[in-house]
């Protein structure tokens, strides 16, 4: 039975302590790329592509900021 349903505070906090004690695992491969530097480069490249995918017009931005 679930500790919350039993209303057993000690078991509940023991479970929380177990969860917090576990270390997160490190992803070894992203989109076929492995290694810290290569994965970082992949994210940087993807962010750059996304950032540059939207056209930018100064006059349009001025209009938008005036509406706020």
Phi and psi restraints in degrees (range 20) as a CNS / XPLOR table:
assign (resid 1 and name C) (resid 2 and name N)
       (resid 2 and name CA) (resid 2 and name C) 1.0 -63.4 20.0 2
assign (resid 2 and name N) (resid 2 and name CA)
       (resid 2 and name C) (resid 3 and name N) 1.0 135.7 20.0 2
assign (resid 2 and name C) (resid 3 and name N)
       (resid 3 and name CA) (resid 3 and name C) 1.0 -61.9 20.0 2
assign (resid 3 and name N) (resid 3 and name CA)
       (resid 3 and name C) (resid 4 and name N) 1.0 -32.3 20.0 2
assign (resid 3 and name C) (resid 4 and name N)
       (resid 4 and name CA) (resid 4 and name C) 1.0 -67.9 20.0 2
assign (resid 4 and name N) (resid 4 and name CA)
       (resid 4 and name C) (resid 5 and name N) 1.0 -37.5 20.0 2
assign (resid 4 and name C) (resid 5 and name N)
       (resid 5 and name CA) (resid 5 and name C) 1.0 -69.6 20.0 2
assign (resid 5 and name N) (resid 5 and name CA)
       (resid 5 and name C) (resid 6 and name N) 1.0 -33.8 20.0 2
assign (resid 5 and name C) (resid 6 and name N)
       (resid 6 and name CA) (resid 6 and name C) 1.0 -77.8 20.0 2
assign (resid 6 and name N) (resid 6 and name CA)
       (resid 6 and name C) (resid 7 and name N) 1.0 -13.0 20.0 2
assign (resid 6 and name C) (resid 7 and name N)
       (resid 7 and name CA) (resid 7 and name C) 1.0 61.0 20.0 2
assign (resid 7 and name N) (resid 7 and name CA)
       (resid 7 and name C) (resid 8 and name N) 1.0 41.1 20.0 2
assign (resid 7 and name C) (resid 8 and name N)
       (resid 8 and name CA) (resid 8 and name C) 1.0 -102.8 20.0 2
assign (resid 8 and name N) (resid 8 and name CA)
       (resid 8 and name C) (resid 9 and name N) 1.0 93.3 20.0 2
assign (resid 8 and name C) (resid 9 and name N)
       (resid 9 and name CA) (resid 9 and name C) 1.0 -59.1 20.0 2
assign (resid 9 and name N) (resid 9 and name CA)
       (resid 9 and name C) (resid 10 and name N) 1.0 -39.0 20.0 2
assign (resid 9 and name C) (resid 10 and name N)
       (resid 10 and name CA) (resid 10 and name C) 1.0 -63.8 20.0 2
assign (resid 10 and name N) (resid 10 and name CA)
       (resid 10 and name C) (resid 11 and name N) 1.0 -44.1 20.0 2
assign (resid 10 and name C) (resid 11 and name N)
       (resid 11 and name CA) (resid 11 and name C) 1.0 -65.5 20.0 2
assign (resid 11 and name N) (resid 11 and name CA)
       (resid 11 and name C) (resid 12 and name N) 1.0 -39.6 20.0 2
assign (resid 11 and name C) (resid 12 and name N)
       (resid 12 and name CA) (resid 12 and name C) 1.0 -58.4 20.0 2
assign (resid 12 and name N) (resid 12 and name CA)
       (resid 12 and name C) (resid 13 and name N) 1.0 -50.0 20.0 2
assign (resid 12 and name C) (resid 13 and name N)
       (resid 13 and name CA) (resid 13 and name C) 1.0 -70.2 20.0 2
assign (resid 13 and name N) (resid 13 and name CA)
       (resid 13 and name C) (resid 14 and name N) 1.0 -28.0 20.0 2
assign (resid 13 and name C) (resid 14 and name N)
       (resid 14 and name CA) (resid 14 and name C) 1.0 -66.5 20.0 2
assign (resid 14 and name N) (resid 14 and name CA)
       (resid 14 and name C) (resid 15 and name N) 1.0 -39.6 20.0 2
assign (resid 14 and name C) (resid 15 and name N)
       (resid 15 and name CA) (resid 15 and name C) 1.0 -65.5 20.0 2
assign (resid 15 and name N) (resid 15 and name CA)
       (resid 15 and name C) (resid 16 and name N) 1.0 -41.9 20.0 2
assign (resid 15 and name C) (resid 16 and name N)
       (resid 16 and name CA) (resid 16 and name C) 1.0 -61.4 20.0 2
assign (resid 16 and name N) (resid 16 and name CA)
       (resid 16 and name C) (resid 17 and name N) 1.0 -42.6 20.0 2
assign (resid 16 and name C) (resid 17 and name N)
       (resid 17 and name CA) (resid 17 and name C) 1.0 -62.0 20.0 2
assign (resid 17 and name N) (resid 17 and name CA)
       (resid 17 and name C) (resid 18 and name N) 1.0 -39.7 20.0 2
assign (resid 17 and name C) (resid 18 and name N)
       (resid 18 and name CA) (resid 18 and name C) 1.0 -63.5 20.0 2
assign (resid 18 and name N) (resid 18 and name CA)
       (resid 18 and name C) (resid 19 and name N) 1.0 -42.9 20.0 2
assign (resid 18 and name C) (resid 19 and name N)
       (resid 19 and name CA) (resid 19 and name C) 1.0 -64.0 20.0 2
assign (resid 19 and name N) (resid 19 and name CA)
       (resid 19 and name C) (resid 20 and name N) 1.0 -45.3 20.0 2
assign (resid 19 and name C) (resid 20 and name N)
       (resid 20 and name CA) (resid 20 and name C) 1.0 -67.9 20.0 2
assign (resid 20 and name N) (resid 20 and name CA)
       (resid 20 and name C) (resid 21 and name N) 1.0 -26.7 20.0 2
assign (resid 20 and name C) (resid 21 and name N)
       (resid 21 and name CA) (resid 21 and name C) 1.0 -76.8 20.0 2
assign (resid 21 and name N) (resid 21 and name CA)
       (resid 21 and name C) (resid 22 and name N) 1.0 -20.7 20.0 2
assign (resid 21 and name C) (resid 22 and name N)
       (resid 22 and name CA) (resid 22 and name C) 1.0 -73.9 20.0 2
assign (resid 22 and name N) (resid 22 and name CA)
       (resid 22 and name C) (resid 23 and name N) 1.0 139.2 20.0 2
assign (resid 22 and name C) (resid 23 and name N)
       (resid 23 and name CA) (resid 23 and name C) 1.0 -88.2 20.0 2
assign (resid 23 and name N) (resid 23 and name CA)
       (resid 23 and name C) (resid 24 and name N) 1.0 140.1 20.0 2
assign (resid 23 and name C) (resid 24 and name N)
       (resid 24 and name CA) (resid 24 and name C) 1.0 -68.2 20.0 2
assign (resid 24 and name N) (resid 24 and name CA)
       (resid 24 and name C) (resid 25 and name N) 1.0 146.9 20.0 2
assign (resid 24 and name C) (resid 25 and name N)
       (resid 25 and name CA) (resid 25 and name C) 1.0 -88.2 20.0 2
assign (resid 25 and name N) (resid 25 and name CA)
       (resid 25 and name C) (resid 26 and name N) 1.0 150.9 20.0 2
assign (resid 25 and name C) (resid 26 and name N)
       (resid 26 and name CA) (resid 26 and name C) 1.0 -94.6 20.0 2
assign (resid 26 and name N) (resid 26 and name CA)
       (resid 26 and name C) (resid 27 and name N) 1.0 131.3 20.0 2
assign (resid 26 and name C) (resid 27 and name N)
       (resid 27 and name CA) (resid 27 and name C) 1.0 -72.1 20.0 2
assign (resid 27 and name N) (resid 27 and name CA)
       (resid 27 and name C) (resid 28 and name N) 1.0 129.3 20.0 2
assign (resid 27 and name C) (resid 28 and name N)
       (resid 28 and name CA) (resid 28 and name C) 1.0 -93.4 20.0 2
assign (resid 28 and name N) (resid 28 and name CA)
       (resid 28 and name C) (resid 29 and name N) 1.0 -22.7 20.0 2
assign (resid 28 and name C) (resid 29 and name N)
       (resid 29 and name CA) (resid 29 and name C) 1.0 -144.9 20.0 2
assign (resid 29 and name N) (resid 29 and name CA)
       (resid 29 and name C) (resid 30 and name N) 1.0 135.0 20.0 2
assign (resid 29 and name C) (resid 30 and name N)
       (resid 30 and name CA) (resid 30 and name C) 1.0 -131.5 20.0 2
assign (resid 30 and name N) (resid 30 and name CA)
       (resid 30 and name C) (resid 31 and name N) 1.0 123.1 20.0 2
assign (resid 30 and name C) (resid 31 and name N)
       (resid 31 and name CA) (resid 31 and name C) 1.0 47.5 20.0 2
assign (resid 31 and name N) (resid 31 and name CA)
       (resid 31 and name C) (resid 32 and name N) 1.0 41.6 20.0 2
assign (resid 31 and name C) (resid 32 and name N)
       (resid 32 and name CA) (resid 32 and name C) 1.0 79.9 20.0 2
assign (resid 32 and name N) (resid 32 and name CA)
       (resid 32 and name C) (resid 33 and name N) 1.0 5.0 20.0 2
assign (resid 32 and name C) (resid 33 and name N)
       (resid 33 and name CA) (resid 33 and name C) 1.0 -109.4 20.0 2
assign (resid 33 and name N) (resid 33 and name CA)
       (resid 33 and name C) (resid 34 and name N) 1.0 137.4 20.0 2
assign (resid 33 and name C) (resid 34 and name N)
       (resid 34 and name CA) (resid 34 and name C) 1.0 -127.7 20.0 2
assign (resid 34 and name N) (resid 34 and name CA)
       (resid 34 and name C) (resid 35 and name N) 1.0 162.3 20.0 2
assign (resid 34 and name C) (resid 35 and name N)
       (resid 35 and name CA) (resid 35 and name C) 1.0 93.1 20.0 2
assign (resid 35 and name N) (resid 35 and name CA)
       (resid 35 and name C) (resid 36 and name N) 1.0 140.5 20.0 2
assign (resid 35 and name C) (resid 36 and name N)
       (resid 36 and name CA) (resid 36 and name C) 1.0 -56.2 20.0 2
assign (resid 36 and name N) (resid 36 and name CA)
       (resid 36 and name C) (resid 37 and name N) 1.0 -49.0 20.0 2
assign (resid 36 and name C) (resid 37 and name N)
       (resid 37 and name CA) (resid 37 and name C) 1.0 -65.8 20.0 2
assign (resid 37 and name N) (resid 37 and name CA)
       (resid 37 and name C) (resid 38 and name N) 1.0 -42.3 20.0 2
assign (resid 37 and name C) (resid 38 and name N)
       (resid 38 and name CA) (resid 38 and name C) 1.0 -66.3 20.0 2
assign (resid 38 and name N) (resid 38 and name CA)
       (resid 38 and name C) (resid 39 and name N) 1.0 -40.1 20.0 2
assign (resid 38 and name C) (resid 39 and name N)
       (resid 39 and name CA) (resid 39 and name C) 1.0 -65.9 20.0 2
assign (resid 39 and name N) (resid 39 and name CA)
       (resid 39 and name C) (resid 40 and name N) 1.0 -40.8 20.0 2
assign (resid 39 and name C) (resid 40 and name N)
       (resid 40 and name CA) (resid 40 and name C) 1.0 -61.7 20.0 2
assign (resid 40 and name N) (resid 40 and name CA)
       (resid 40 and name C) (resid 41 and name N) 1.0 -41.6 20.0 2
assign (resid 40 and name C) (resid 41 and name N)
       (resid 41 and name CA) (resid 41 and name C) 1.0 -64.4 20.0 2
assign (resid 41 and name N) (resid 41 and name CA)
       (resid 41 and name C) (resid 42 and name N) 1.0 -38.5 20.0 2
assign (resid 41 and name C) (resid 42 and name N)
       (resid 42 and name CA) (resid 42 and name C) 1.0 -61.5 20.0 2
assign (resid 42 and name N) (resid 42 and name CA)
       (resid 42 and name C) (resid 43 and name N) 1.0 -46.5 20.0 2
assign (resid 42 and name C) (resid 43 and name N)
       (resid 43 and name CA) (resid 43 and name C) 1.0 -63.9 20.0 2
assign (resid 43 and name N) (resid 43 and name CA)
       (resid 43 and name C) (resid 44 and name N) 1.0 -42.3 20.0 2
assign (resid 43 and name C) (resid 44 and name N)
       (resid 44 and name CA) (resid 44 and name C) 1.0 -62.1 20.0 2
assign (resid 44 and name N) (resid 44 and name CA)
       (resid 44 and name C) (resid 45 and name N) 1.0 -43.5 20.0 2
assign (resid 44 and name C) (resid 45 and name N)
       (resid 45 and name CA) (resid 45 and name C) 1.0 -65.4 20.0 2
assign (resid 45 and name N) (resid 45 and name CA)
       (resid 45 and name C) (resid 46 and name N) 1.0 -43.4 20.0 2
assign (resid 45 and name C) (resid 46 and name N)
       (resid 46 and name CA) (resid 46 and name C) 1.0 -63.7 20.0 2
assign (resid 46 and name N) (resid 46 and name CA)
       (resid 46 and name C) (resid 47 and name N) 1.0 -42.0 20.0 2
assign (resid 46 and name C) (resid 47 and name N)
       (resid 47 and name CA) (resid 47 and name C) 1.0 -63.9 20.0 2
assign (resid 47 and name N) (resid 47 and name CA)
       (resid 47 and name C) (resid 48 and name N) 1.0 -42.9 20.0 2
assign (resid 47 and name C) (resid 48 and name N)
       (resid 48 and name CA) (resid 48 and name C) 1.0 -61.0 20.0 2
assign (resid 48 and name N) (resid 48 and name CA)
       (resid 48 and name C) (resid 49 and name N) 1.0 -45.2 20.0 2
assign (resid 48 and name C) (resid 49 and name N)
       (resid 49 and name CA) (resid 49 and name C) 1.0 -60.5 20.0 2
assign (resid 49 and name N) (resid 49 and name CA)
       (resid 49 and name C) (resid 50 and name N) 1.0 -45.2 20.0 2
assign (resid 49 and name C) (resid 50 and name N)
       (resid 50 and name CA) (resid 50 and name C) 1.0 -64.7 20.0 2
assign (resid 50 and name N) (resid 50 and name CA)
       (resid 50 and name C) (resid 51 and name N) 1.0 -45.4 20.0 2
assign (resid 50 and name C) (resid 51 and name N)
       (resid 51 and name CA) (resid 51 and name C) 1.0 -61.0 20.0 2
assign (resid 51 and name N) (resid 51 and name CA)
       (resid 51 and name C) (resid 52 and name N) 1.0 -38.9 20.0 2
assign (resid 51 and name C) (resid 52 and name N)
       (resid 52 and name CA) (resid 52 and name C) 1.0 -89.1 20.0 2
assign (resid 52 and name N) (resid 52 and name CA)
       (resid 52 and name C) (resid 53 and name N) 1.0 0.7 20.0 2
assign (resid 52 and name C) (resid 53 and name N)
       (resid 53 and name CA) (resid 53 and name C) 1.0 -81.0 20.0 2
assign (resid 53 and name N) (resid 53 and name CA)
       (resid 53 and name C) (resid 54 and name N) 1.0 -13.0 20.0 2
assign (resid 53 and name C) (resid 54 and name N)
       (resid 54 and name CA) (resid 54 and name C) 1.0 -104.9 20.0 2
assign (resid 54 and name N) (resid 54 and name CA)
       (resid 54 and name C) (resid 55 and name N) 1.0 124.3 20.0 2
assign (resid 54 and name C) (resid 55 and name N)
       (resid 55 and name CA) (resid 55 and name C) 1.0 -64.9 20.0 2
assign (resid 55 and name N) (resid 55 and name CA)
       (resid 55 and name C) (resid 56 and name N) 1.0 149.9 20.0 2
assign (resid 55 and name C) (resid 56 and name N)
       (resid 56 and name CA) (resid 56 and name C) 1.0 -124.9 20.0 2
assign (resid 56 and name N) (resid 56 and name CA)
       (resid 56 and name C) (resid 57 and name N) 1.0 128.3 20.0 2
assign (resid 56 and name C) (resid 57 and name N)
       (resid 57 and name CA) (resid 57 and name C) 1.0 -130.0 20.0 2
assign (resid 57 and name N) (resid 57 and name CA)
       (resid 57 and name C) (resid 58 and name N) 1.0 122.0 20.0 2
assign (resid 57 and name C) (resid 58 and name N)
       (resid 58 and name CA) (resid 58 and name C) 1.0 -59.4 20.0 2
assign (resid 58 and name N) (resid 58 and name CA)
       (resid 58 and name C) (resid 59 and name N) 1.0 -42.0 20.0 2
assign (resid 58 and name C) (resid 59 and name N)
       (resid 59 and name CA) (resid 59 and name C) 1.0 -65.2 20.0 2
assign (resid 59 and name N) (resid 59 and name CA)
       (resid 59 and name C) (resid 60 and name N) 1.0 -39.1 20.0 2
assign (resid 59 and name C) (resid 60 and name N)
       (resid 60 and name CA) (resid 60 and name C) 1.0 -65.0 20.0 2
assign (resid 60 and name N) (resid 60 and name CA)
       (resid 60 and name C) (resid 61 and name N) 1.0 -40.4 20.0 2
assign (resid 60 and name C) (resid 61 and name N)
       (resid 61 and name CA) (resid 61 and name C) 1.0 -64.8 20.0 2
assign (resid 61 and name N) (resid 61 and name CA)
       (resid 61 and name C) (resid 62 and name N) 1.0 -40.3 20.0 2
assign (resid 61 and name C) (resid 62 and name N)
       (resid 62 and name CA) (resid 62 and name C) 1.0 -60.6 20.0 2
assign (resid 62 and name N) (resid 62 and name CA)
       (resid 62 and name C) (resid 63 and name N) 1.0 -43.7 20.0 2
assign (resid 62 and name C) (resid 63 and name N)
       (resid 63 and name CA) (resid 63 and name C) 1.0 -61.2 20.0 2
assign (resid 63 and name N) (resid 63 and name CA)
       (resid 63 and name C) (resid 64 and name N) 1.0 -44.4 20.0 2
assign (resid 63 and name C) (resid 64 and name N)
       (resid 64 and name CA) (resid 64 and name C) 1.0 -63.8 20.0 2
assign (resid 64 and name N) (resid 64 and name CA)
       (resid 64 and name C) (resid 65 and name N) 1.0 -42.8 20.0 2
assign (resid 64 and name C) (resid 65 and name N)
       (resid 65 and name CA) (resid 65 and name C) 1.0 -70.7 20.0 2
assign (resid 65 and name N) (resid 65 and name CA)
       (resid 65 and name C) (resid 66 and name N) 1.0 -26.1 20.0 2
assign (resid 65 and name C) (resid 66 and name N)
       (resid 66 and name CA) (resid 66 and name C) 1.0 -71.7 20.0 2
assign (resid 66 and name N) (resid 66 and name CA)
       (resid 66 and name C) (resid 67 and name N) 1.0 -27.3 20.0 2
assign (resid 66 and name C) (resid 67 and name N)
       (resid 67 and name CA) (resid 67 and name C) 1.0 -73.9 20.0 2
assign (resid 67 and name N) (resid 67 and name CA)
       (resid 67 and name C) (resid 68 and name N) 1.0 -20.4 20.0 2
